[in-house]
Amino acid sequence: MTTSKFEILQSTLAGYGSCLVAYSGGVDSVFLARVAHDVLGERSLAVIADSASLPRRELAEALELGVRFGFPVRVVKTAEFDNPSYLANPANRCYFCKHELFEHLTPIARKEGFAVIAYGENASDVGDFRPGSQAATEFAVRAPLKAAGLTKAEIRELSAQLGLPTADKPQMACLSSRIPYGEAVSPEKLAMIEAAENVLRDAGFYEVRVRHHEGSATQSKLARIEIALAEIPRLLAGETLARVSAAIAKLGYQHVTLDLQGYRRGSVNEVLPTTARRNA
């Protein structure tokens, strides 16, 4: 089944004739960029958006993967932080981010003759809360992974067959997703979050989120750590907890807490009505 879906993907990409890939360095976009280049060669280009919401390590890794696997990657600077609607951090914040991205990609595609813009939405994303897909629809951006019926698990499997190190990479969302809806987003907050997550990753933790909360009256900052349930005992063992919490506190957090429910994808969406999550 996976093989036939992969063949559908290859056929779909070939049918485009040329393709500009919205690239992030995550599991889906790395796989898509690699396969698009394998099928289309120089008629494909991966473009990654650089802003304060993208961790520096992620950018460096995304660029290195392009070099290692031979597909070209271009960096464009996006300006979602100039948009008050994005900074206000509504539940559809991702719409404004993706809209900004596709506004940058569209003139590149037109000027350089790329017939299609594609991004990494896959079959597992169907029914998930993904306001960015509205922007993709507005700009006629294609989702060839979803069209081929490829799920996240199948993309990981095929990535491993292609030798891509992202096959077992943890799920990664932009840094703005660490801030609860309705609390303003700022580059300063995202820099704190990025540094706090680096503390945990440097300590050897795999699935990591640091949720950033601020008190409206006191402006005190709280870091809520989410790691995989299986990793919590190691965080609590020995001096690890004290060392990690002290390092995160030094970044400007008055409170450092551990979420006992552990890491779960999209926990920021748990405050949304179930119908809103399903229909988005």
N, C-alpha and C positions, 0 to 999 in steps of 0.2 A: 504493500500500500504506500509506504513512504517513498519507494523508488518511483512509482507512477506519479505521485504528487510532485516529486522533484523534476520529473520529465515535463510535467505540465508547466511548472515554473520556468524551466529553460525555454520551452516553446513560447510561453507568454512574453518573456523578455526578448527573445528573437523577433517576435512579431512587432514589438515596439520599434525596432530599427535602431533606436538610440534612446538613452535613458540617463537622466540626472537623478541620483539617489540622495535623498535626505538622510544624512549619516550622523550617528551619534556616538558610535563606538560600543553600543550595546549588542547583545546577542543577535537580535533580529537584523539590525542595520549592517552589522559586519558581514553576516551571512549573505544578505541581499547584495551588498556592494561587491563581495567576492564573486558571487555567481553572475551578477550582471557584467562584471569585467571578463569573466571566463567566456561568457556568451557573446558579448558585444565588443570586447577589446577597447580600443580608443574611442569608441562611440558611447562609452559610459564614463561618468564622472561622479564621484562621491563628494558631497559638500557638507561640511559640519559648521554649525552655528556656534560662535563663541560669545559668551556673555557671562555675567557674574553667577548665573545659575548652573554653569557647567564646572565641575571640579577640575582644578589644574591637572591632577593626575589622570583624570579621564580623558582630557584633551590630549595630553602627551601620549597616552596609550593608544588612543584612536589614530593618531598620526603615525605612530610606530607600526601599527598593524597594516596600514596602507603601504608603508615602505616594505615591510616583511613579505607581504603577499602580492605585491606588485600592482595594486590598484591605486590610481591617483586620487588624492584627497585635497580639496581646496577648503580654506577657512574663510568664512565671512563673519563680520561683526554685526550682530543684530542689536536692536535698540528697544527691546520690550520694556526696559526700565525707564524709558521716556514716556510710557503709556500709563496714565493714571488708572485706567481700568485694570491693567495688570498689577500695578502696585497695590491696589485695594484688596487684592487676593480674594476675589469671589470664588464660588464653587466652580465656575467655568473659566478659571484663570488660564488653564491650558489652551483654551481657544485663542486667547490673545497672543500667547507665545507662538503657537503654530501658525497663526495668521501672519505674524511678523516674519517667521521663517519663510513661509511660502511667498510672501511679498518680495523677499530677497531672491528666492530661487527662480521665480517666474521670468524676470528679465534676463537672467543668466541663460536659462533654457532657450528663450527666444533669440537672444543675440548669437548664441553659439550653436544653434540648430539641433538642440536635443528635443526629440519629439514628445517625450513623456517625462514627467516628474513622478517618482515613486517613493514611498516610505514604508516603514517596517511593520505596519499593523498586520497581525496574523489571525488565524482562525480562532485562537484561544481568547482573543480580545472581544469577540462578539458578545454583546450583552454586558460588558464591563462599562464602567463610567469613564468615558473617553471624550470629553468635549472637544479635544483637538481634532477629532474626526470630522466635525462640522466644518472646520477650516479647510480640511483636505477636500471635502466635497465642493466647497465654494471655489476652490482653485483647480478642480478636476485632477487632483493628485491621485495616482493609482496605488493600490495595495496588492501587489502581485502575490505576496505570501498568503494573504487571506483568500485571494481568488483561486489559488492552487489548493486551498483547504489545509495548508500546513499549520499544525499546532505548535505551541512553544516547545513541547517535548520533542516533536519531530524535527524542529529546527535545530535543537541542541544535538540530536542524534546525527543529523546530516552535517552539522558543523564539526563534530568530532571526526567524521569520515573524511572531511576536507582538511583536517589538521588544524582547525581554528581554535586558539586557546580560549575563546569566548564560549566554547561549548558548555562549560560548567561555571561561567561567570554568574555571580549573583544578580538578581534583578536590580536595575538601577533606574531611578527616576531623578528628575532635576532637583536641585537643592531647595527650590521654592516649595516643593511638596512637603517639606519638613515643618512648615509653618501652618497652623490651623487657619482654615478659611475665615476671613474677616479680620485677621491680624495682618497689618501691612507688611509687605515684602520690601526688603532693602538690601543693597549689596553688603552693608555692614553685618546684618544678621546672617546672610548666607556665608560670609567669610568665617564667622564664628562656628556655624554648623559644619562647614567643610573641615575646619581645624579639629573640631571635636570628633568627627567621624574618623579622621586620620589617626587620632590618638588610639581609637579602638582597633582600627585595622592594623596599625603598627604593633599592637599588642597581640595580634594573631587572630582576631575575630573576623568571621567570614561574612555573615549576613548582618548588616549594621544599618541602623537609622538613629539619628539624634533629632528628636522633635524639639523645636524651639518654642517656648511659651514666655510671654511677658505679662506682668501684672499691669493693668491699666492705671492704677493709682500710684503704685510705688515704682513702676518701671523696673522691678526686679526681674531677672532673667532666670528661667528654669530650663535645664536640659533633661529631657526624658529619653533615656537610653532604651532602644529596642534591639535586642539580639535574638538569635534563634534560641528556642527553649533548651535545646541540647547543650548550648554553650553557656547558659547561665551558671551552672555549678562551677565552671572554670573561672568565670568572672568573680565569683564569691570566694574562691579559694585563696588562701595565703594572703599576700599583700597586694594582689592584683587589683581588687576593688578600690583600696585606698589610693594606690598609685594612679589608676585611671581617673577616679573622681577628682583627685587633686590637680591632675593635668588639665582636666576639662574646666574646673573651677578657675584656674589661672587665665582662661580665655575670656573671663568676664561673666561667668554664670554664678549667681548667688546660691542656686540650688541645683544639685545633680541627683536625679532619681533613676531608678530602674523600673521599667514596665514589666510586671510579673506575668503578663500575658505573652511576652516575647514579641519577636518580630513577626508581623503579618502584613502581607502586601495590601496597600491602600488603607491603612488604619486611619488615615486622615479623613477618609470618606465615611467613616462609621457614624458621623454626626448627621449625615444626609439621610433623608427619607428613602426607604427601600425602593419606592417607585421611581424616584429621581435617579438613583444609581442604575436601575434596570433600563430606563428609557433613554438615558443620555447617549 
